[in-house]
Structures are given as C-alpha cells and as structure tokens.
Amino acid sequence: MTPTLVFDIETIPDIAGLRRLHNVGPEASDHEVGEMALLMRRQQTGGSDFLPHYLHRVVTISCVLREGDRFRVFSLSEPEADEGQIIQRFFDGIEKYTPQIVSWNGGGFDLPVLHYRAMLHGVTAPKYWDWGDDDRDFKYNNYLNRYHTRHLDLMDVLAMFSGRANAPLDELAKLYGFPGKLGMDGSAVWPAYERGEIAAIRDYCETDVVNTWLVYLRFMKMRGSLTAAQYEQEIALARASLEEIGAEHWFEFLEAWGEG
C-alpha cells in the first residue's frame, strides 16, 4: 500500500521579511511591524488582511502518515526547529516515502507558501519537483499538476476545481459527524503566537489535519477505493491511535467526536 501523508500548515506574518521589504528598523516592535503589514493589506484589498503567500512564515506543519498498519499524527514545529528545518524535514519525508499527499486547499495555500519559503531557506526537494526527468512515472502523475493525484487537494477536487463551489473544512467535517475545529481558527494563530502559545497552535493544526484525514476517508469510500468494512476499520484505527497518544487535545477531539 502506498503511504498516505495528509498535511496542514500554520503561518504567521514574516516579520523579518517585512522589515527588509519596508526598511523598518529595530525602533518598531515585531507586533507593530505585523500590524502595519495587516493594515496596509486591508487598504490594498479593500478589507481583507490576508497577506501574500510569500510573506507567510511557517511555524508548524502537522501530518497524518498512514503507512502499513500504522496511523501516526506528528508535527514539525517551533521551537524544536526553525522554519527552514521544518520545511526541509517535510520534503525529506516525501523523498523517503514517495507518498500520496492529501491536503485541504493545499494547492491554493499550503504548497505555494512552502515553495516560496523553501527557496528562501535553500531547501532541496528533488522528488517533489520531479516532472518525469528522473522518474518516468512522474511525467504522468506528479505532485505539481493540479489534475494529477500524487497531490490530492481534496477541497479543489470536491468542488470540481471551481472556487465557487469550495466548502470550509470545519463545516464539512461537522456535517459528516467529525469534530471540526476546536477552540481556534487560522485568524487566531498570529495573536496566539505573540502570546507564546506555540503548543496550542501545534495542537490546533494537528486536529485540523485529522479532520482532513477523516473527510478523505469518506471520499475514498465514495469513490470505491475503500469498502464499507475497510472504511470502518480505518475509522477505528484513527480513534484507537488518538486514544493511545493520550494528549489533552485528543481527549477533547474524541469527546467532540462522540460515538460517531
């Protein structure tokens, strides 16, 4: 069975990059630089303060790895690693496993951010960037083509590649009987980071990536890649694995999940 890697990232404004681009010195605090950038963005867009992809700094990448008989949830995160190390380790995993990768809006956000930030830090990712030059199979199915399946952007596929039909992961997960988001959303990450709540950001990202995995299982059942019995086995494995981890955010997640 090909390993499956589901991933999600959390980001904050790239304060060092903003200082460089706008010639802002140490007289301004990191908070002031961040707020300045968000205000400028609102003025540019007429309301949205969502920064351009290249100005997002990655603080956490959370993953579900389904391989063999194992279900693992893990994070590559501050303070254990800096941004360059986080991104390099993510692409090292693709190099090692050549997995099916799955995301929710990964083509629209997560992967473009990782591309820009990987270049900034000199990250190498030859397997990920193979269009078939090294491995002939990648000519017909690679990580980069929107309509290939080595990277499955589940949001994009379910919406038939039409932004007008996109659905929010939180609501879709809850609609299907899964927990959805617990206690935080993307807009809360920067304030949480400023308060030093790195663990809370990591926990939030991990629950998001498990929600993505659960919705992906429902998709795989719909398309006939999992039988009803296999789907129930995967659900049971996810529950048992989360219970075994024993962390507080998984107790909360399982309680919200209920009996299914």
CYANA upper distance limits for C-alpha pairs under 8 A (distance plus 0.5 A):
  1 MET  CA     67 GLU  CA      7.93
  1 MET  CA     68 GLY  CA      7.29
  2 THR  CA     67 GLU  CA      7.80
  2 THR  CA     99 PRO  CA      6.68
  2 THR  CA    100 GLN  CA      7.30
  3 PRO  CA     65 LEU  CA      7.53
  3 PRO  CA     66 ARG  CA      6.20
  3 PRO  CA     67 GLU  CA      5.13
  3 PRO  CA     68 GLY  CA      7.84
  3 PRO  CA     97 TYR  CA      7.26
  3 PRO  CA     98 THR  CA      8.07
  3 PRO  CA     99 PRO  CA      5.33
  3 PRO  CA    100 GLN  CA      6.75
  4 THR  CA     64 VAL  CA      8.34
  4 THR  CA     65 LEU  CA      6.28
  4 THR  CA     66 ARG  CA      5.66
  4 THR  CA     67 GLU  CA      7.14
  4 THR  CA     99 PRO  CA      5.70
  4 THR  CA    100 GLN  CA      5.18
  4 THR  CA    101 ILE  CA      6.33
  4 THR  CA    102 VAL  CA      7.88
  5 LEU  CA     63 CYS  CA      6.99
  5 LEU  CA     64 VAL  CA      6.15
  5 LEU  CA     65 LEU  CA      5.17
  5 LEU  CA     66 ARG  CA      7.05
  5 LEU  CA     99 PRO  CA      6.52
  5 LEU  CA    100 GLN  CA      6.56
  5 LEU  CA    101 ILE  CA      5.20
  5 LEU  CA    102 VAL  CA      6.69
  6 VAL  CA     63 CYS  CA      5.89
  6 VAL  CA     64 VAL  CA      5.51
  6 VAL  CA     65 LEU  CA      7.08
  6 VAL  CA    101 ILE  CA      6.10
  6 VAL  CA    102 VAL  CA      5.05
  6 VAL  CA    103 SER  CA      6.28
  6 VAL  CA    209 VAL  CA      7.05
  6 VAL  CA    212 THR  CA      7.82
  6 VAL  CA    213 TRP  CA      6.97
  7 PHE  CA     61 ILE  CA      7.27
  7 PHE  CA     62 SER  CA      6.11
  7 PHE  CA     63 CYS  CA      4.91
  7 PHE  CA     64 VAL  CA      7.06
  7 PHE  CA    101 ILE  CA      7.92
  7 PHE  CA    102 VAL  CA      7.03
  7 PHE  CA    103 SER  CA      6.18
  7 PHE  CA    209 VAL  CA      6.44
  8 ASP  CA     61 ILE  CA      6.19
  8 ASP  CA     62 SER  CA      5.92
  8 ASP  CA     63 CYS  CA      7.13
  8 ASP  CA    103 SER  CA      7.12
  8 ASP  CA    104 TRP  CA      8.11
  8 ASP  CA    106 GLY  CA      8.11
  8 ASP  CA    110 ASP  CA      7.40
  8 ASP  CA    205 CYS  CA      7.13
  8 ASP  CA    206 GLU  CA      8.44
  8 ASP  CA    208 ASP  CA      7.82
  8 ASP  CA    209 VAL  CA      6.26
  9 ILE  CA     58 VAL  CA      7.33
  9 ILE  CA     59 VAL  CA      8.17
  9 ILE  CA     60 THR  CA      6.10
  9 ILE  CA     61 ILE  CA      4.91
  9 ILE  CA     62 SER  CA      6.83
  9 ILE  CA    110 ASP  CA      6.69
  9 ILE  CA    205 CYS  CA      7.39
 10 GLU  CA     58 VAL  CA      6.49
 10 GLU  CA     59 VAL  CA      6.44
 10 GLU  CA     60 THR  CA      5.73
 10 GLU  CA     61 ILE  CA      7.06
 10 GLU  CA    186 GLY  CA      7.88
 10 GLU  CA    189 VAL  CA      7.85
 10 GLU  CA    201 ILE  CA      7.98
 10 GLU  CA    205 CYS  CA      7.18
 11 THR  CA     56 HIS  CA      6.10
 11 THR  CA     57 ARG  CA      5.66
 11 THR  CA     58 VAL  CA      4.95
 11 THR  CA     59 VAL  CA      6.00
 11 THR  CA     60 THR  CA      7.59
 11 THR  CA    189 VAL  CA      7.79
 11 THR  CA    190 TRP  CA      8.15
 12 ILE  CA     56 HIS  CA      6.09
 12 ILE  CA     57 ARG  CA      5.74
 12 ILE  CA     58 VAL  CA      7.17
 12 ILE  CA     59 VAL  CA      7.59
 12 ILE  CA    189 VAL  CA      7.39
 12 ILE  CA    190 TRP  CA      5.80
 12 ILE  CA    193 TYR  CA      8.25
 13 PRO  CA     34 GLY  CA      6.79
 13 PRO  CA     51 LEU  CA      7.99
 13 PRO  CA     55 LEU  CA      6.54
 13 PRO  CA     56 HIS  CA      5.48
 13 PRO  CA     57 ARG  CA      6.28
 13 PRO  CA    190 TRP  CA      7.94
 14 ASP  CA     18 LEU  CA      6.62
 14 ASP  CA     55 LEU  CA      5.71
 14 ASP  CA     56 HIS  CA      5.90
 14 ASP  CA     57 ARG  CA      5.36
 15 ILE  CA     19 ARG  CA      6.65
 15 ILE  CA     30 ASP  CA      6.83
 15 ILE  CA     33 VAL  CA      7.05
 15 ILE  CA     34 GLY  CA      6.84
 16 ALA  CA     20 ARG  CA      6.83
 17 GLY  CA     21 LEU  CA      6.63
 17 GLY  CA     55 LEU  CA      7.50
 18 LEU  CA     22 HIS  CA      6.46
 18 LEU  CA     23 ASN  CA      8.49
 18 LEU  CA     24 VAL  CA      8.18
 18 LEU  CA     33 VAL  CA      7.72
 18 LEU  CA     34 GLY  CA      8.50
 18 LEU  CA     37 ALA  CA      7.93
 18 LEU  CA     55 LEU  CA      7.95
 19 ARG  CA     23 ASN  CA      5.93
 19 ARG  CA     24 VAL  CA      5.06
 19 ARG  CA     25 GLY  CA      7.19
 19 ARG  CA     33 VAL  CA      7.70
 20 ARG  CA     24 VAL  CA      7.26
 24 VAL  CA     28 ALA  CA      7.52
 24 VAL  CA     33 VAL  CA      8.27
 28 ALA  CA     32 GLU  CA      6.44
 28 ALA  CA     33 VAL  CA      6.95
 29 SER  CA     33 VAL  CA      6.79
 30 ASP  CA     34 GLY  CA      6.65
 31 HIS  CA     35 GLU  CA      6.63
 31 HIS  CA    194 GLU  CA      8.21
 32 GLU  CA     36 MET  CA      6.46
 33 VAL  CA     37 ALA  CA      6.77
 34 GLY  CA     38 LEU  CA      6.80
 35 GLU  CA     39 LEU  CA      6.58
 36 MET  CA     40 MET  CA      6.65
 37 ALA  CA     41 ARG  CA      6.62
 37 ALA  CA     51 LEU  CA      8.39
 38 LEU  CA     42 ARG  CA      6.75
 38 LEU  CA     49 ASP  CA      5.51
 38 LEU  CA     50 PHE  CA      7.86
 38 LEU  CA     51 LEU  CA      7.62
 39 LEU  CA     43 GLN  CA      6.83
 39 LEU  CA     49 ASP  CA      7.32
 40 MET  CA     44 GLN  CA      6.72
 40 MET  CA     49 ASP  CA      8.38
 41 ARG  CA     45 THR  CA      6.61
 41 ARG  CA     47 GLY  CA      8.45
 41 ARG  CA     48 SER  CA      7.32
 41 ARG  CA     49 ASP  CA      5.47
 41 ARG  CA     50 PHE  CA      7.49
 41 ARG  CA     51 LEU  CA      7.06
 42 ARG  CA     46 GLY  CA      6.03
 42 ARG  CA     47 GLY  CA      5.11
 42 ARG  CA     48 SER  CA      5.51
 42 ARG  CA     49 ASP  CA      5.20
 42 ARG  CA     50 PHE  CA      8.49
 43 GLN  CA     47 GLY  CA      7.21
 45 THR  CA     49 ASP  CA      8.09
 51 LEU  CA     55 LEU  CA      6.78
 51 LEU  CA     56 HIS  CA      7.46
 52 PRO  CA     56 HIS  CA      7.68
 53 HIS  CA    109 PHE  CA      7.58
 53 HIS  CA    112 PRO  CA      7.21
 53 HIS  CA    113 VAL  CA      5.67
 53 HIS  CA    116 TYR  CA      8.17
 54 TYR  CA    112 PRO  CA      8.47
 54 TYR  CA    113 VAL  CA      6.41
 54 TYR  CA    116 TYR  CA      5.99
 54 TYR  CA    117 ARG  CA      7.28
 56 HIS  CA    113 VAL  CA      7.23
 57 ARG  CA     83 GLU  CA      7.76
 57 ARG  CA    117 ARG  CA      7.80
 58 VAL  CA     83 GLU  CA      6.38
 58 VAL  CA    114 LEU  CA      8.35
 58 VAL  CA    117 ARG  CA      8.35
 59 VAL  CA     77 SER  CA      6.27
 59 VAL  CA     78 GLU  CA      6.24
 59 VAL  CA     82 ASP  CA      8.24
 59 VAL  CA     83 GLU  CA      6.81
 59 VAL  CA     86 ILE  CA      8.40
 60 THR  CA     75 SER  CA      7.15
 60 THR  CA     76 LEU  CA      6.22
 60 THR  CA     77 SER  CA      4.78
 60 THR  CA     78 GLU  CA      7.08
 60 THR  CA     86 ILE  CA      7.90
 60 THR  CA    201 ILE  CA      8.18
 60 THR  CA    202 ARG  CA      6.71
 60 THR  CA    205 CYS  CA      7.99
 61 ILE  CA     75 SER  CA      6.11
 61 ILE  CA     76 LEU  CA      5.68
 61 ILE  CA     77 SER  CA      6.84
 61 ILE  CA     86 ILE  CA      7.74
 61 ILE  CA     87 ILE  CA      8.43
 61 ILE  CA     90 PHE  CA      8.19
 61 ILE  CA    205 CYS  CA      8.01
 62 SER  CA     73 VAL  CA      7.92
 62 SER  CA     74 PHE  CA      6.34
 62 SER  CA     75 SER  CA      4.68
 62 SER  CA     76 LEU  CA      6.81
 62 SER  CA     77 SER  CA      8.49
 62 SER  CA    202 ARG  CA      7.77
 62 SER  CA    205 CYS  CA      6.39
 62 SER  CA    206 GLU  CA      5.83
 62 SER  CA    209 VAL  CA      7.05
 63 CYS  CA     72 ARG  CA      8.46
 63 CYS  CA     73 VAL  CA      6.20
 63 CYS  CA     74 PHE  CA      5.99
 63 CYS  CA     75 SER  CA      6.60
 63 CYS  CA    206 GLU  CA      7.49
 63 CYS  CA    209 VAL  CA      6.79
 64 VAL  CA     71 PHE  CA      7.56
 64 VAL  CA     72 ARG  CA      6.06
 64 VAL  CA     73 VAL  CA      5.09
 64 VAL  CA     74 PHE  CA      7.20
 64 VAL  CA    209 VAL  CA      7.16
 64 VAL  CA    210 VAL  CA      7.21
 64 VAL  CA    213 TRP  CA      7.73
 65 LEU  CA     70 ARG  CA      8.35
 65 LEU  CA     71 PHE  CA      6.47
 65 LEU  CA     72 ARG  CA      5.67
 65 LEU  CA     73 VAL  CA      7.01
 66 ARG  CA     70 ARG  CA      6.35
 66 ARG  CA     71 PHE  CA      5.26
 66 ARG  CA     72 ARG  CA      7.00
 67 GLU  CA     71 PHE  CA      7.22
 71 PHE  CA    237 LEU  CA      7.55
 71 PHE  CA    238 ALA  CA      7.08
 71 PHE  CA    241 SER  CA      7.07
 72 ARG  CA    241 SER  CA      7.92
 73 VAL  CA    206 GLU  CA      7.59
 73 VAL  CA    210 VAL  CA      8.34
 74 PHE  CA    206 GLU  CA      7.80
 75 SER  CA    202 ARG  CA      7.42
 75 SER  CA    206 GLU  CA      7.64
 76 LEU  CA     80 GLU  CA      8.39
 76 LEU  CA     81 ALA  CA      7.83
 76 LEU  CA     86 ILE  CA      5.89
 76 LEU  CA     89 ARG  CA      8.03
 76 LEU  CA     90 PHE  CA      8.03
 77 SER  CA     81 ALA  CA      6.50
 77 SER  CA     82 ASP  CA      8.08
 77 SER  CA     86 ILE  CA      6.81
 77 SER  CA    202 ARG  CA      7.55
 78 GLU  CA     82 ASP  CA      6.51
 78 GLU  CA     83 GLU  CA      8.15
 78 GLU  CA    198 ILE  CA      7.49
 79 PRO  CA    198 ILE  CA      8.17
 81 ALA  CA     85 GLN  CA      6.21
 81 ALA  CA     86 ILE  CA      6.43
 82 ASP  CA     86 ILE  CA      6.63
 83 GLU  CA     87 ILE  CA      6.77
 84 GLY  CA     88 GLN  CA      6.57
 84 GLY  CA    117 ARG  CA      8.17
 84 GLY  CA    118 ALA  CA      7.33
 84 GLY  CA    121 HIS  CA      5.78
 84 GLY  CA    122 GLY  CA      8.28
 84 GLY  CA    123 VAL  CA      7.39
 85 GLN  CA     89 ARG  CA      6.53
 86 ILE  CA     90 PHE  CA      6.89
 87 ILE  CA     91 PHE  CA      6.92
 87 ILE  CA    114 LEU  CA      7.49
 87 ILE  CA    117 ARG  CA      8.46
 87 ILE  CA    118 ALA  CA      6.98
 87 ILE  CA    123 VAL  CA      7.72
 88 GLN  CA     92 ASP  CA      6.49
 88 GLN  CA    118 ALA  CA      7.97
 88 GLN  CA    123 VAL  CA      6.00
 88 GLN  CA    124 THR  CA      7.44
 88 GLN  CA    125 ALA  CA      8.24
 89 ARG  CA     93 GLY  CA      6.77
 90 PHE  CA     94 ILE  CA      7.32
 91 PHE  CA     95 GLU  CA      6.74
 91 PHE  CA    124 THR  CA      8.12
 91 PHE  CA    125 ALA  CA      6.10
 91 PHE  CA    128 TYR  CA      7.70
 92 ASP  CA     96 LYS  CA      6.63
 92 ASP  CA    125 ALA  CA      7.60
 93 GLY  CA     97 TYR  CA      6.56
 93 GLY  CA     98 THR  CA      8.25
 94 ILE  CA     98 THR  CA      5.47
 94 ILE  CA     99 PRO  CA      6.67
 94 ILE  CA    127 LYS  CA      7.52
 94 ILE  CA    128 TYR  CA      7.25
 95 GLU  CA    125 ALA  CA      7.67
 95 GLU  CA    126 PRO  CA      8.01
 95 GLU  CA    127 LYS  CA      6.01
 95 GLU  CA    128 TYR  CA      7.72
 98 THR  CA    127 LYS  CA      8.02
 99 PRO  CA    150 ARG  CA      7.89
100 GLN  CA    149 THR  CA      8.00
100 GLN  CA    150 ARG  CA      5.42
100 GLN  CA    151 HIS  CA      6.71
100 GLN  CA    152 LEU  CA      8.18
101 ILE  CA    150 ARG  CA      6.52
101 ILE  CA    151 HIS  CA      5.25
101 ILE  CA    152 LEU  CA      6.76
102 VAL  CA    106 GLY  CA      8.38
102 VAL  CA    151 HIS  CA      6.22
102 VAL  CA    152 LEU  CA      5.30
102 VAL  CA    153 ASP  CA      6.39
102 VAL  CA    154 LEU  CA      7.33
103 SER  CA    107 GLY  CA      8.44
103 SER  CA    151 HIS  CA      8.17
103 SER  CA    152 LEU  CA      6.91
103 SER  CA    153 ASP  CA      5.43
103 SER  CA    154 LEU  CA      6.55
103 SER  CA    155 MET  CA      8.27
103 SER  CA    212 THR  CA      7.51
104 TRP  CA    153 ASP  CA      6.02
104 TRP  CA    154 LEU  CA      5.88
104 TRP  CA    155 MET  CA      5.67
104 TRP  CA    156 ASP  CA      8.24
104 TRP  CA    169 LEU  CA      7.76
104 TRP  CA    212 THR  CA      7.11
105 ASN  CA    109 PHE  CA      6.53
105 ASN  CA    110 ASP  CA      7.54
105 ASN  CA    153 ASP  CA      6.26
105 ASN  CA    154 LEU  CA      7.62
105 ASN  CA    155 MET  CA      6.10
105 ASN  CA    156 ASP  CA      7.06
106 GLY  CA    110 ASP  CA      5.00
106 GLY  CA    111 LEU  CA      5.94
106 GLY  CA    112 PRO  CA      8.47
106 GLY  CA    153 ASP  CA      6.21
107 GLY  CA    111 LEU  CA      6.21
107 GLY  CA    112 PRO  CA      7.41
107 GLY  CA    146 ARG  CA      7.99
107 GLY  CA    153 ASP  CA      6.64
107 GLY  CA    156 ASP  CA      8.41
108 GLY  CA    112 PRO  CA      7.47
109 PHE  CA    113 VAL  CA      6.66
110 ASP  CA    114 LEU  CA      6.73
111 LEU  CA    115 HIS  CA      6.56
112 PRO  CA    116 TYR  CA      6.88
113 VAL  CA    117 ARG  CA      6.63
114 LEU  CA    118 ALA  CA      6.18
115 HIS  CA    119 MET  CA      6.86
116 TYR  CA    120 LEU  CA      6.95
117 ARG  CA    121 HIS  CA      6.92
118 ALA  CA    122 GLY  CA      6.51
118 ALA  CA    123 VAL  CA      5.37
118 ALA  CA    124 THR  CA      8.09
119 MET  CA    123 VAL  CA      6.68
125 ALA  CA    129 TRP  CA      6.84
126 PRO  CA    130 ASP  CA      6.60
128 TYR  CA    142 ASN  CA      8.27
128 TYR  CA    143 TYR  CA      6.57
128 TYR  CA    144 LEU  CA      8.29
129 TRP  CA    143 TYR  CA      7.74
129 TRP  CA    144 LEU  CA      7.67
130 ASP  CA    134 ASP  CA      6.99
130 ASP  CA    135 ASP  CA      7.68
130 ASP  CA    138 PHE  CA      6.90
130 ASP  CA    139 LYS  CA      8.48
130 ASP  CA    142 ASN  CA      7.44
130 ASP  CA    143 TYR  CA      8.40
131 TRP  CA    135 ASP  CA      8.45
131 TRP  CA    138 PHE  CA      5.95
131 TRP  CA    139 LYS  CA      5.64
131 TRP  CA    142 ASN  CA      6.66
131 TRP  CA    144 LEU  CA      8.21
132 GLY  CA    136 ARG  CA      5.13
132 GLY  CA    137 ASP  CA      6.79
132 GLY  CA    138 PHE  CA      4.84
132 GLY  CA    139 LYS  CA      4.41
132 GLY  CA    140 TYR  CA      8.04
132 GLY  CA    142 ASN  CA      8.26
133 ASP  CA    138 PHE  CA      8.41
133 ASP  CA    139 LYS  CA      8.00
135 ASP  CA    139 LYS  CA      8.03
136 ARG  CA    140 TYR  CA      8.28
137 ASP  CA    141 ASN  CA      6.91
137 ASP  CA    142 ASN  CA      8.45
138 PHE  CA    142 ASN  CA      5.19
140 TYR  CA    148 HIS  CA      8.13
141 ASN  CA    145 ASN  CA      8.14
141 ASN  CA    148 HIS  CA      5.73
141 ASN  CA    149 THR  CA      6.99
141 ASN  CA    150 ARG  CA      6.81
142 ASN  CA    148 HIS  CA      6.73
142 ASN  CA    149 THR  CA      7.74
142 ASN  CA    150 ARG  CA      6.04
142 ASN  CA    151 HIS  CA      7.94
143 TYR  CA    148 HIS  CA      7.66
143 TYR  CA    149 THR  CA      7.83
143 TYR  CA    150 ARG  CA      5.54
143 TYR  CA    151 HIS  CA      5.46
144 LEU  CA    148 HIS  CA      8.17
144 LEU  CA    151 HIS  CA      7.78
146 ARG  CA    151 HIS  CA      8.40
148 HIS  CA    152 LEU  CA      8.08
152 LEU  CA    157 VAL  CA      7.94
153 ASP  CA    157 VAL  CA      6.72
154 LEU  CA    158 LEU  CA      6.54
154 LEU  CA    216 TYR  CA      7.66
155 MET  CA    159 ALA  CA      6.73
155 MET  CA    166 ASN  CA      6.85
155 MET  CA    167 ALA  CA      7.38
155 MET  CA    169 LEU  CA      8.42
156 ASP  CA    160 MET  CA      6.83
156 ASP  CA    161 PHE  CA      5.40
156 ASP  CA    162 SER  CA      7.62
156 ASP  CA    163 GLY  CA      8.13
156 ASP  CA    166 ASN  CA      7.52
157 VAL  CA    161 PHE  CA      6.26
158 LEU  CA    166 ASN  CA      8.23
159 ALA  CA    163 GLY  CA      7.46
159 ALA  CA    164 ARG  CA      8.27
159 ALA  CA    165 ALA  CA      5.39
159 ALA  CA    166 ASN  CA      5.78
159 ALA  CA    167 ALA  CA      8.07
160 MET  CA    165 ALA  CA      8.11
162 SER  CA    166 ASN  CA      7.49
167 ALA  CA    171 GLU  CA      8.10
167 ALA  CA    172 LEU  CA      7.28
168 PRO  CA    172 LEU  CA      6.74
169 LEU  CA    173 ALA  CA      6.35
169 LEU  CA    180 GLY  CA      7.83
169 LEU  CA    211 ASN  CA      8.23
169 LEU  CA    212 THR  CA      7.81
170 ASP  CA    174 LYS  CA      6.82
170 ASP  CA    180 GLY  CA      5.06
170 ASP  CA    181 LYS  CA      6.07
171 GLU  CA    175 LEU  CA      6.49
171 GLU  CA    180 GLY  CA      7.33
172 LEU  CA    176 TYR  CA      6.82
172 LEU  CA    180 GLY  CA      8.40
172 LEU  CA    215 VAL  CA      8.44
173 ALA  CA    177 GLY  CA      6.97
173 ALA  CA    178 PHE  CA      5.54
173 ALA  CA    179 PRO  CA      7.10
173 ALA  CA    180 GLY  CA      5.70
173 ALA  CA    211 ASN  CA      6.80
173 ALA  CA    212 THR  CA      8.32
173 ALA  CA    214 LEU  CA      8.31
173 ALA  CA    215 VAL  CA      6.84
174 LYS  CA    178 PHE  CA      5.45
174 LYS  CA    179 PRO  CA      6.21
174 LYS  CA    180 GLY  CA      5.82
176 TYR  CA    215 VAL  CA      8.22
177 GLY  CA    257 TRP  CA      7.55
177 GLY  CA    260 GLY  CA      6.71
178 PHE  CA    211 ASN  CA      7.39
178 PHE  CA    214 LEU  CA      7.94
178 PHE  CA    256 ALA  CA      8.32
178 PHE  CA    257 TRP  CA      5.96
178 PHE  CA    260 GLY  CA      7.92
179 PRO  CA    211 ASN  CA      7.72
179 PRO  CA    253 PHE  CA      6.78
179 PRO  CA    254 LEU  CA      8.24
179 PRO  CA    256 ALA  CA      5.78
179 PRO  CA    257 TRP  CA      5.41
180 GLY  CA    207 THR  CA      8.45
180 GLY  CA    208 ASP  CA      7.74
180 GLY  CA    211 ASN  CA      6.70
181 LYS  CA    185 ASP  CA      7.52
181 LYS  CA    204 TYR  CA      8.11
181 LYS  CA    207 THR  CA      7.64
181 LYS  CA    208 ASP  CA      6.98
182 LEU  CA    204 TYR  CA      7.57
182 LEU  CA    207 THR  CA      8.20
182 LEU  CA    253 PHE  CA      7.98
183 GLY  CA    204 TYR  CA      8.26
184 MET  CA    188 ALA  CA      6.60
184 MET  CA    189 VAL  CA      8.15
184 MET  CA    204 TYR  CA      7.08
185 ASP  CA    189 VAL  CA      7.55
185 ASP  CA    204 TYR  CA      8.33
188 ALA  CA    192 ALA  CA      6.62
189 VAL  CA    193 TYR  CA      6.52
189 VAL  CA    201 ILE  CA      6.88
190 TRP  CA    194 GLU  CA      6.76
191 PRO  CA    195 ARG  CA      6.91
192 ALA  CA    196 GLY  CA      6.93
192 ALA  CA    197 GLU  CA      5.75
192 ALA  CA    198 ILE  CA      7.83
192 ALA  CA    200 ALA  CA      8.26
192 ALA  CA    201 ILE  CA      7.69
193 TYR  CA    197 GLU  CA      5.91
193 TYR  CA    198 ILE  CA      6.44
193 TYR  CA    201 ILE  CA      8.03
197 GLU  CA    201 ILE  CA      7.06
198 ILE  CA    202 ARG  CA      6.79
199 ALA  CA    203 ASP  CA      6.61
200 ALA  CA    204 TYR  CA      6.61
201 ILE  CA    205 CYS  CA      6.68
202 ARG  CA    206 GLU  CA      6.67
203 ASP  CA    207 THR  CA      6.83
203 ASP  CA    249 HIS  CA      6.88
204 TYR  CA    208 ASP  CA      6.78
205 CYS  CA    209 VAL  CA      6.78
206 GLU  CA    210 VAL  CA      6.84
207 THR  CA    211 ASN  CA      6.73
207 THR  CA    249 HIS  CA      8.34
207 THR  CA    250 TRP  CA      8.29
207 THR  CA    253 PHE  CA      7.78
208 ASP  CA    212 THR  CA      6.84
209 VAL  CA    213 TRP  CA      6.78
210 VAL  CA    214 LEU  CA      6.71
211 ASN  CA    215 VAL  CA      6.77
212 THR  CA    216 TYR  CA      6.53
213 TRP  CA    217 LEU  CA      6.74
214 LEU  CA    218 ARG  CA      7.03
214 LEU  CA    235 ILE  CA      7.99
215 VAL  CA    219 PHE  CA      6.83
216 TYR  CA    220 MET  CA      6.64
217 LEU  CA    221 LYS  CA      6.70
217 LEU  CA    226 LEU  CA      8.39
217 LEU  CA    231 TYR  CA      7.16
217 LEU  CA    234 GLU  CA      8.19
218 ARG  CA    222 MET  CA      6.76
218 ARG  CA    231 TYR  CA      8.10
219 PHE  CA    223 ARG  CA      6.81
220 MET  CA    224 GLY  CA      6.71
220 MET  CA    225 SER  CA      5.62
220 MET  CA    226 LEU  CA      6.17
221 LYS  CA    225 SER  CA      6.32
221 LYS  CA    226 LEU  CA      5.11
221 LYS  CA    227 THR  CA      6.62
221 LYS  CA    228 ALA  CA      7.28
221 LYS  CA    231 TYR  CA      6.92
222 MET  CA    226 LEU  CA      8.41
226 LEU  CA    230 GLN  CA      6.03
226 LEU  CA    231 TYR  CA      6.24
227 THR  CA    231 TYR  CA      6.56
228 ALA  CA    232 GLU  CA      6.85
229 ALA  CA    233 GLN  CA      6.76
230 GLN  CA    234 GLU  CA      6.74
231 TYR  CA    235 ILE  CA      6.76
232 GLU  CA    236 ALA  CA      6.59
233 GLN  CA    237 LEU  CA      6.61
234 GLU  CA    238 ALA  CA      6.71
235 ILE  CA    239 ARG  CA      6.79
236 ALA  CA    240 ALA  CA      6.58
237 LEU  CA    241 SER  CA      6.47
238 ALA  CA    242 LEU  CA      6.68
239 ARG  CA    243 GLU  CA      6.69
239 ARG  CA    254 LEU  CA      7.95
240 ALA  CA    244 GLU  CA      6.67
241 SER  CA    245 ILE  CA      6.93
242 LEU  CA    246 GLY  CA      7.32
242 LEU  CA    250 TRP  CA      6.55
242 LEU  CA    254 LEU  CA      8.36
243 GLU  CA    250 TRP  CA      7.51
243 GLU  CA    251 PHE  CA      7.67
243 GLU  CA    254 LEU  CA      8.30
245 ILE  CA    250 TRP  CA      8.13
246 GLY  CA    250 TRP  CA      7.15
246 GLY  CA    251 PHE  CA      7.38
247 ALA  CA    251 PHE  CA      7.05
248 GLU  CA    252 GLU  CA      6.89
249 HIS  CA    253 PHE  CA      6.55
250 TRP  CA    254 LEU  CA      6.44
251 PHE  CA    255 GLU  CA      6.59
252 GLU  CA    256 ALA  CA      6.71
253 PHE  CA    257 TRP  CA      6.67
254 LEU  CA    258 GLY  CA      6.75
